[in-house]
Amino acid sequence: MTLVQSKYTHWNKQFIAGEWVEGSSDKMMQNKNPYTGETLVEWRSSDENDLDKAYKTAQTEGKKWSKTPLAVRAKVMREAMMQMNERKEEIVDLLIAESGSTRLKAEREWMTTVRILEESSSFPYRMKGELIGSDIPGKENRVVREAKGVIGVIGPWNFPLHLCMRSVAPALAVGNGVVIKPASDTPITAGLLIANIFEKAGLPKGVLSVVSGSGSEIGDAFVKHPIPKLISFTGSTEVGRGIGKLAGEHLKDVALELGGDNAMIVLDDADIDKAVEAAVYGKFFHQGQICMALNRIVIDDSIYDTFVEKFTNTVKGLKFGNPADEKTLVGPLIHEKEVDRLLEVIEQAQKEGAKLLYGGKSKGSVLEPTVLSEVSPDNSAAQHELFGPVALLIRAQNEADAIEIVNRSEYGLSGSVFTSNIERGYRVAQEVESGMVHVNDQSVNDEAHVMFGGEKSSGLGRFGGDWAIEKFTRTRWISIQHEYREFPNI
């Protein structure tokens, strides 16, 4: 087989047990630029033997890593952060080429990933145990916090570097071994780049591995393998349910960040211009291919027509197309089949009464930013995650109606409320059934030191800050009997 040549060809190896090697499978895989269609790199897939070696080495070397001085683990995090800073342009280029990121999105993803590493560098010093009294004379109860063991991380393709590092860095910082299975569409930025960064940062060999292969070949085995104690997955609810079920059968913990049918509520007293600006960003940033992106914009009837007019006019001015152009807000979808899927959604939504105000056309993998008004809350388009640049504008009769419309969804990841009355906004936010709600902001927010996670069908577990420490560690009770006990009838 003649392999293609590009400036990315050197990323054609796996990182297994501390070595850059070819996968052992007979299956060859391709990584393509979603905008140009160019083949970036071809590689030989991992198989179950590669996976087994990666997990076993992560277990052995991870135990040693967990016993290293706190300063050593913290230094590796800081060195990885320095790598990110020094290689910013390389990383931004990779995100644009591999995931179809616009330059704006790629630079933001780089920045948030740096913050994850910065926050994680403090984690070794934030693992705390407890001393608890006892009812038994002479007994001392110690509750210790320690690394879970080995963490399996399944990386996504939409924010591949950020969302994979969000699990990898905290897991390593608290002393775990880690094995990554990156999305097949982004094997570099969701896996191999991370391995390269930590290798150069001084992480001991074998603590981290990357096995890049198809889900049909190693997907179930990645979850079922007896070594990993927790599987971290970011992706669709459908796949997440399958992973959760499989992990549950093997009594494994999970961290699942899944889909979102996120909504913005625009109340009757909102600053319409500010709400429009936030809604456009929250809907169309990275083409709407974000778990936190706005699907539904629910507007009070008294300001609906004004909001729709201003929103549509703003969308008409958005630049879309080449993601490498720094002025582009809406770039390509990850595959042309995603364009076809969304065109069908748009057509069906209109059949159910929605009005197409702008967009609805495509070229290659780029779908124009699209606006649908008069969308019924029961419209099929409003029932599931769109994951694309299609805005649904829904009319609500009043505040209570808006809350009821938002809460009809089976999802509950992120959302927002716009109002001129902050306390009113907070009260409404408390009524929204979602893991995260932002008052007078849009729904796409993620800060490394703050909890992140959803409710209902949007996932299980929390990421970020102390919540990440909690997720990637375990507590154990070790008691010490300083005075020998007397046991009855002995």
BAMI-234694 format. One record per residue: residue in three letters; y, x negated, z of N, C-alpha, C in turn. Coordinates in pm, whole numbers, plus 50000, padded with zeros to 5 digits. Layout:
alaYXZYXZYXZ ...
END
This chain:
met498804991650000500005000050000501244991250000 thr502174993849910503414986149903504444992449995 leu504904984950093505854990150189507274989050136 val508114998750172509514998350131510234987450208 gln511334982750151512154972750216513534978650244 ser513994977550366515344981650402515774973050519 lys517014974750562517484966550675516844970750807 tyr516054981450803515384986250923513884982950924 thr513424975850822511984973450805511364966350925 his512154958050994511594950251106511194959151224 trp511564972051220511164981151327509814987651297 asn508914980551234507644986451190506474983351284 lys506764978151401505704974851497505794983951620 gln504684984951690504634991851819504914981651930 phe505304986552047505474977752163504464982052267 ile503314975052270502194979052354501804967552446 ala501814970452576501414960552678502214947652666 gly503494949052631504374937452627504384929652498 glu503694934652395503624927552268504014936852152 trp504654931052050504994938551929503814937351833 val503124948451814501884948351736501854960451641 glu500964959751542500744971351457499884981551531 gly500094994351500499225004551556497815003051502 ser496845008651571495445007051534494915018251445 ser495715028651423495255039751341495275036051192 asp494505043251114494545041550968495705049150906 lys496345057650984497405066250932498735058950926 met499395059450809500725053750793501765064850807 met502895061650869503965071350891505275066150834 gln506165075250799507455071750740508595077450821 asn509675069950826510905074050893511995074650787 lys512595086550765513575088250658514955091650713 asn515975087250641517355091050669517515105750630 pro517885114550723517925128850691519035132750593 tyr520045124150577521145127350484520865122250344 thr520415109650333520215103550202518785104950151 gly517845107350241516435107750203515805094050192 glu516575083550216516065069750208514985067450314 thr513905060650275512895056650372513405044450447 leu513545045850576514065035050659512975024950695 val511835030250737510745021550780509425029150770 glu508355021950744507005027350748506235019750854 trp505355026550924504605019851028503215025951043 arg502325018051101500965022651125500925029651260 ser500425041751260500415049951381499555043951492 ser499905047251614499045044051729497865053651733 asp496785049251795495655058051819495375058551969 glu494305065152008494015066852150493675053652219 asn493155044052146492885030852206494195023952244 asp495185024852155496505019152185497095026052308 leu496965039252312497505046952424496835043052555 asp495535041552552494785037752673495235023952723 lys495395014652631495845001152669497245001652729 ala498125009652669499495010752719499515016452860 tyr498765027052884498745033253016498125023953121 lys497025017553087496365008753184497244996853221 thr497924991253122498814979953151500014984553232 ala500564996253199501705001453275501315003953421 gln500065007853444499605010053580499504996853656 thr498884986853593498704973853659500034966953684 glu500834965953578502094958753590503144966853665 gly503024980253656503944988753729503824987153880 lys502604985253930502414983054073503144970354118 lys503064959854037503794947554070505294949854065 trp505724957153962507144959953943507714967754061 ser506934976954117507424985154228507654976954354 lys507034965254360507164956754478508214945654460 thr508864945354345509914935254324511114938454411 pro511904928354448513104930954528514034940954459 leu514734948754539515634958854484516644952654388 ala517134940954423518154934454340517624931054201 val516334928254191515744925054061515734937353972 arg515304948654026515284960853946516694965153906 ala517624963753998519014967353968519584958253859 lys519234945353865519744935953765519224939153626 val517964943053616517414946753485518184958553427 met518524968353510519334979653462520694975053413 arg521314966053487522644961153446522554952953319 glu521504944953307521324936953185521084946053064 ala520344956853085520124966452976521444972952936 met522274975653033523594981353005524444971352925 met524364958752958525074948452882524584947652738 gln523264949152721522704949652586523304961152506 met523404972652570523984984252505525424981552463 asn526184975352549527584972452518527724962452404 glu526924951752409527014941352308526534945952171 arg525654955752169525034960152044525514974152001 lys526694977952044527194991352018527134995051870 glu527664986551782527724990051641526324991351580 glu525414982651621524034983651574523414997051616 ile523655000851741523075013151795523675025451727 val524985025451708525645036651640525115037951497 asp524955026851429524415026951292523005032851290 leu522175029051386520815034151392520795049251415 leu521655054151503521695068451531522165076451410 ile523115071051336523585077751214522485078151110 ala521825066651089520815065650983519545073251016 glu519135073051143517815078451178517855093151217 ser518875097451291518895111151340519945119851273 gly520675114251175521715122051108522925124551195 ser523115116451298524265117851386525565115151310 thr526585123151337527905119351290528355107351373 arg529355100251324529855088751401530355093251538 leu531045104651541531535109951668530385112051766 lys529325118351719528175121051806527475108151846 ala527285098851752526585086351781527335078251887 glu528645077951878529425070351976529375076952113 arg529365090252114529255097152243527865094852302 glu526845095052219525485092752269525345078652325 trp525935068952256525925055252307526595054752445 met527745061152456528515060752581527745067152697 thr527145078852673526425085552781525165077852820 thr524565070852725523385062652757523765050852845 val524915044952817525425034052903525595039153045 arg526135051253060526345056953193525015059453265 ile523995063353191522675065253253522185052153314 leu522325041353240521885028253290522725023853409 glu524025026353402524905022753513524505030353640 glu524295043353626523885051453741522515046953793 ser521585044053702520235040253742520205026853815 ser521175018353788521205005253856521375006754007 ser521875018254051522035020454196520805026854259 phe519875031754178518745039454231517845031454325 pro517575018554299516705011354393517245011554536 tyr518565012454552519175012454684519325026454743 arg518965036554666519165050454711517855057554743 met516755050254744515465056054782515345055554934 lys515325067254996515375067855141514135074855199 gly513645069355310512585075755384513135081955511 glu512245086455597512665092755722511745088755836 leu512295088455957511515087556079511625101056149 ile510475106956178510445120456236509655119956366 gly510175126556465509495127056594508155134056586 ser507415133656697506065139356699505815147156827 asp504925156856818504475164156936503405156457012 ile502895145956950501795138357009502375125857077 pro502075123557201502615111857272502265098857200 gly503245090157188503015076957132502925076456981 lys503165087456912503045087656766504415086156700 glu504465078256598505655076656516505345081556374 asn506145090856324505945096356189506935090156092 arg506405083855990507245078255885506975085755755 val508035090655693507925096555560508535086655463 val507685080955380508145070355289508335075955148 arg509305070655079509545074254939509205062254853 glu508405064654751507965053654665507775058554522 ala507605049154431507395052554291506165061254275 lys506205070354175505075079254150503875071754095 gly504125061654010503055053953948503365050853804 val502865059153712503175057653569503725070953518 ile504805070053442505465081753385505275081653233 gly504825092753177504745094353032505965101752983 val506685095852887507925101752837507765105052689 ile507945117752654507895122152515509335124352470 gly509805115652379511215115652340511525125052226 pro512705131452225513095140652118513835133352005 trp514155140751899514825134751784516325137851778 asn516805147751854518195151951834519205142951905 phe518975139952033519725129652105518695119352151 pro518095112152058516895104352090517105093552193 leu518195086252185518425075252278518805080552416 his519745089452420520225094952547519115102352622 leu518445111552553517495120252622516205113152658 cys515885102352588514725094352628515095085052743 met516255078552731516705069552838516945077052967 arg517275089852959517525097953078516305098353171 ser515105096853113513885095953194513455081553216 val513555073353111513025059753119513755051453223 ala515085051253218515845042553309515645046353455 pro515785059053494515525062453634514085059453677 ala513125062353589511735059853624511475045053649 leu512025036453565511885022053585512635017453709 ala513825022553728514675017953839514035020353974 val513285031253988512645034154117511255028054128 gly510815020754023509605012754035508375017553962 asn508525026753869507375031553793507095023053669 gly505865023653621505565019553485505845031353393 val506135028653266506525039353173505855037053038 val505365047852978504895047752840505655058552765 ile506255054652650507055063952569506275067652444 lys506285080452412505865085152280507105090952213 pro507755083452124508985088452062508695098951956 ala509685107351928509555116951818509295109251688 ser508435114651604508085107851479509265106651385 asp510265115451400511465114651315512425103851361 thr512305099351486513215089151540512455078951624 pro511495071851566510705062551647511525050751698 ile512605047451629513405035851672514275039651792 thr515175049351773516145052351877515555059951995 ala514395066251979513745073152092512655064652154 gly512535051852113511455043852170511585029052149 leu511465024552026511405010151999512685002852038 leu513825008952012515095002952052515165001552204 ile514715011652275514715011252422513824999952472 ala512644998352412511754987452450512404973852424 asn513054972552310513714960052275514844956752373 ile515594966952411516684964952507516154960252641 phe515104966752691514574962852822513834949552816 glu513214946352705512584933352690513624922352703 lys514744923952633515814914052639516514914052775 ala516424925352847517054926252978516224919953088 gly514984915653056514154908753154513114917253223 leu512844929253172511774937353230510444930353209 pro509644928753313508344921853298507464928453193 lys506664920253125505784925353020504804935653074 gly504614946052995503594955953026504064967653109 val505234966253176505744977353257506124989153168 leu506604986053048507024996252952506304994252820 ser505785005052763505165004752630505685016252547 val505585014652414505955025252320504795027152224 val504245039252222503175042652128503725053152033 ser503885049451909504485058351811503425063551716 gly503135076351727502095082251644502265097151634 ser501505103351549501605117751528501045125251647 gly501635137151671501155145351780499715149551763 ser499295151651638497905155851612496905144951648 glu497365132351648496455121251675496435117251822 ile497615116851887497655112252026498395121652120 gly498875133052068499695142052150499005147052275 asp497845153352259497125158652375496655147452467 ala496175136652408495685125352488496795119352572 phe498025119452520499165113952594499345121452726 val499125134452723499305142752843498055142452932 lys496885143052871495635144252947495155131253009 his495635119852961495145107053013495235106853166 pro494245101753234494215102653380495265094253453 ile495895084553388496795075553460498185081353487 pro498895087053390500265091553420500305102653523 lys501255101453617501405111253724502375122253686 leu503245119453590504255129253549504495127753400 ile504645138953331504995138953189506405144753176 ser507295136853119508655141353094508795144752946 phe509235156952918509345161452779510655168752759 thr511335165552650512515172952607512255178052466 gly512355191152448512085196752317512005211852322 ser511285217652229511235232152216510435238452329 thr510775250952358510055258352462508595260252424 glu508335262852298506965264952253506085252752282 val506565240952242505795228652268505755225752417 gly506875228052486506935225552630505935233852708 arg505755246452667504755254852734503365248852719 gly503065243952598501755237752575501555225452660 ile502585217152671502505205052754502345208952901 gly503135218952944503035223353083501655228653117 lys501075236253026499735241753048498715230553055 leu498785220952962497835209952959497975201153083 ala499215198453122499455190353243498945197653366 gly499165210753371498705218453486497195218153501 glu496485218553389495025217953394494545204853455 his495365194253443494995181153496495825177653621 leu496485187953677497235186653803498275175453796 lys499015175053687500095165253670501445172153688 asp502395164853741503765169653752504415168953614 val505445177153593506165177053467507665177753491 ala508415172353397509855174453388510085179653246 leu510425192453234510515198953104511925204053081 glu512605198352983513925203252943513745209352806 leu513835222752801513395230052682514555236952612 gly514275247552537515265253852452516325261552529 gly517385264952456518455272552518519125282052419 asp519255294652459520005304552381521365306052448 asn522105294952453523285293852539524435302652490 ala525235307352587526325316452554527625312352623 met528725315252554530065314352613530585328452630 ile531065331652749531745344352775533245341952768 val533935349452682535385348452672535955361352730 leu536525360552851537035372352920538395376552867 asp538815388452904540035394152847541305386652881 asp541275378252987542485370853027542425356152984 ala541485352652895541315338652854542455333952765 asp542725321052769543605314652671542805313752541 ile543125322252445542295323552325542255310652245 asp543395304052229543425291652151542535280852212 lys542595279552344541755269552411540275273352404 ala539995286252417538615290952410538035288652271 val538845290952167538405288652029538075273952008 glu538945265252051538725250852034537435246352102 ala537225251052225536015247352299534775253052232 ala534875265452187533715272052126533305265251996 val534265261151915533955254251789533235241151818 tyr533725233651917533065221051952531665223652007 gly531545232952101530265235752164529225241252068 lys529685247351959528755252751861528375242451755 phe529335234851704529095226951583528915211851606 phe529105207051729528855192951757527395189751727 his527155179251651525835175251605525105186851535 gln525905194351457525335205151375524665216051458 gly524975216651587524325226351672522905222751710 gln522475210551677521115206151709521055200051849 ile521495207751946521545203252085521005214552171 cys520185211252267519625221452354520725229252425 met521865222952450522975229452522523965236252430 ala523795235152298524775240652204524925255752221 leu526115260852191526345275152197525615282152084 asn524825291952118524225300952019525085313452004 arg525455319052120526155331852123527535330152186 ile528535336052125529885336352182530205351052206 val530265354652335530405368652376531845371052417 ile532555379552342534005380952358534365395052400 asp535285395952496535755408952541536385416752425 asp536085429652419536535438252309538055437652288 ser538825436452395540285436852384540865424952309 ile540145413952302540645401952232539705397652119 tyr538685405652093537655401851996538235398651859 asp538995407651801539485405751665540365393351653 thr541235391151752542105379351750541275366551760 phe540295366551851539445354751867538695351751738 val538085361951677537295360051556538145354251445 glu539345359151428540225354051322540565339351344 lys540945335951466541315322051496540095312751489 phe538975317551537537735309551534537345306551390 thr537345316751305536945314951166537885305651092 asn539175307051116540145298151050539955283651093 thr539605281551219539365267951267538115262051203 val537065270151193535815265451132536025261950985 lys536865269350916537135266550775537745252750755 gly538365247450859538985234250848538075222650887 leu536845225550929535935214850972535425206950851 lys535345193750868534775185350763533265184550785 phe532515186650678531065185850687530525177450572 gly529335171550595528725163350491528255150050544 asn528775139150489528325125650520528555122150667 pro527515119750744527695117050887528375103650915 ala528355094650820528975081550840530505082250833 asp531045092850773532495094850767532985098550906 glu533915090950959534345092951097535035106451120 lys535475113151014536125126151028535135137851022 thr533875135050991532875145650980532455150751117 leu532475164051133531965170051256530565175651235 val530305181151115529015187351086528285179150979 gly527225172451021526435164250930525155171350890 pro524125163650853522895169650804521995174750915 leu521165184450881520075188150970518955177950952 ile518045177551046517025166951046516105167850926 his515865180050873515035182050754515615193350671 glu515365192850540515785203950454515065216850489 lys513865215850544513145228050583513885235350695 glu514665228050774515485234450876516615242350813 val517155237250704518175244650629517585257750577 asp516405256950518515745269050465515495279150576 arg515075274350691514825283250805516105290550845 leu517205283350854518455289350898519045298650793 leu518855295550667519325304750562518605318050574 glu517335317750609516585330150631517125337650753 val517475330150858518045336450978519355343350943 ile520205336650865521495342350826521305355050744 glu520395354650650520125366350565519605378050648 gln518675375250738518115385950820519165391650914 ala520015383150970521055387851060521975397750990 gln522295394950863523145404050786522435417350760 lys521145416750734520385429050714520425437750839 glu520575431250956520625438551082522045442051125 gly523005440251034524365444951061525425434351082 ala525065421751091526065411251109526865409250981 lys528105404550997528995402050883529185387050865 leu528935382050745529135367950715530605365550682 leu531295358250769532715355650749532975342350679 tyr532065332850697532265319650634530945312250634 gly530755303650532529585295050526528415301950460 gly527215298450508526005304450454525475297550330 lys526075286250293525605278750176525205264650219 ser524385258350136523885245050171523835235950050 lys523755222950079523525212749978522655202050040 gly521435200949988520495191450046520195195250190 ser520355185950281520075188350422521305192850500 val522425195150430523665199250496523865214350479 leu523965221350591524305235550591525755236950635 glu526545244150553527935246350590528025252750728 pro529055249150806529275256550930529455271350898 thr528705279650967528595293750931529025302651047 val529765313351013530265322651114529775336751083 leu529105342851180528645356751170529335364851279 ser530025375651239530685384351337529935397551348 glu530395405851443529795418951468528275417951483 val527865407551553526445405451579526045413851700 ser525075422251682524585430251793523835421251892 pro523935424152022523145416352119521645416852091 asp521205427552020519795429051988519425423251852 asn520385417651781520095411451651519065400351671 ser518125399351581517055389351595517615375151604 ala518765372551540519355359151545519795355451686 ala520095365551767520595363051902519485362052006 gln518235362651962517115362952055516455349452078 his516835339351998516165326552011517135315051980 glu516715303152010517535291151985517655288751835 leu518895287451785519115285551642518965270951601 phe519475261851682519415247451655520005244051518 gly521185249151493521855246651366523285251751371 pro524075249151265525515252451266525815266951228 val525285276151306525475290451281526005296751410 ala527235302251403527855308351520527685323451516 leu527275329051630527095343451644528195348851736 leu529055357551683530165363151759529815377551798 ile529715379851930529215392451984530335399352063 arg530495412252044531525420252112530955425852243 ala531725424052353531355429852482532425439852525 gln532015450752587532975460952626533845456552743 asn533285448552832534015443952950533255432553015 glu533705428053129533075416853199531625419653233 ala531355431253290529985434553329529055435053208 asp529555440453098528765441152976528465427152923 ala529475418452931529285404752883528205397552963 ile528215399153094527205392853180525815398353146 glu525745411453127524455417653095523915412652962 ile524795411152863524395406152731523845392052742 val524545383452814524125369552829522775368652898 asn522575376753002521365375753083520145382453019 arg520325389152906519175394952837518225384152786 ser518745372452760517955361852699516855356952793 glu515745352852735514675346752815515015332552856 tyr516075326852795516465313052822517575312552926 gly517745300852988518815299053085519125284353107 leu519595277653002519875263353014521325260853053 ser522255263452959523655260652985524505272252935 gly525775272452973526665282952929528065280252977 ser528985289252943530365287452985531075300752998 val532195300553071533035312253093534485308053076 phe535245315452995536665312652976537495323753038 thr538455319853121539325329153191540535321553244 ser541625328553267542795322253328542715322653480 asn541725329653533541555331053677540315323053718 ile540515311453779539415302353811538385308953903 glu538835316054004537885322354097537095333354028 arg537735340353937537005350353858535925343353775 gly536305332253714535345324553634534165319853717 tyr534445315153839533375310553927532455322153964 arg533055333753993532255345454029531355349753913 val531885349753792531075353353675529975342953653 ala530325330153669529335319453652528165321253746 gln528455325953868527375328253964526435339453920 glu526935348553838526125359753791525295356253668 val525635345353601524925341253480523635334153519 glu522525338553464521215332953497520955320453414 ser521545309553458521455296953383521535285353479 gly520845274453447520845262753533522205256053542 met523015257553437524335251153431525325260753366 val526495262253427527555270453371528885263053390 his529725262853287530975255353291532165264753270 val533065265153368534225273953360535345266953284 asn535865273753182536935268653096536535255653026 asp535295255152984534765244152904533635249952819 gln533155241952724532015246352645530715241952713 ser529605244952651528305243552718527685229752710 val528195220952624527575207852604528175197852703 asn527575196852818528005187552923526795180752983 asp526905167753005525805160153067526415147753130 glu526365146853263526885135253334525765129053416 ala525645115853409524485108853464524305110853613 his525395113753686525285114853832525165129253880 val525135138853787525085152953824523745158853780 met523265168853854521975174953817522065181553680 phe520925181153608520815187153476519475194253468 gly519495206853428518225214053412518455228853397 gly517415235853349517535249953316516695259053403 glu516865271953376516105282553441515285290053335 lys514425298753382513615307453295512865299053190 ser512945302853063512185295752960512845282752914 ser513875278552985514575266252946514065253953020 gly513035255553102512425243453156512165243553305 leu511635232153351511295229853491511785216053531 gly512315215053651512715201953701514185199153676 arg514675188553738516065184553728516155169653697 phe517135166153614517435152253583518785148753645 gly519105135653647520425131253689520535128153837 gly521205116953869521555113554006520395114254104 asp520685119654222519655120654326518485129354283 trp518735138654191517665147554143516645139754059 ala517105129553987516185121053912515345112554007 ile515975107354111515225099654211514125108354270 glu514465120554304513485129854360512335132354263 lys512655133754135511645137154036510685125654008 phe511195113554004510385102153963509805094054079 thr509875099854199509265093554316508365103754386 arg507625098854486506825107654569507095104154714 thr506835113554803506935110754946505535111355007 arg505325102655106504045102655178504315101555327 trp503405107155404503485106855550502545095955601 ile503115086255666502315075755732502665075955879 ser501685079055963501955079456107501355067156175 ile501985063256282501525051756361501345056256506 gln500155054656556499855058456694500005046056781 his501155045256848501435033356930500635033357060 glu500335045057110499515046457230498245054057192 tyr497105048757228495865055457188495785069457247 arg495355078857161495275092657199493985095457276 glu494045105457359492825110557422492445123257346 phe491195123957305490705135457229489795143857318 pro489955157057314489165165757405487675165657373 asn486915166757479485465168057468484805156357396 ile485425144557404484845132557340484405122957450 
END
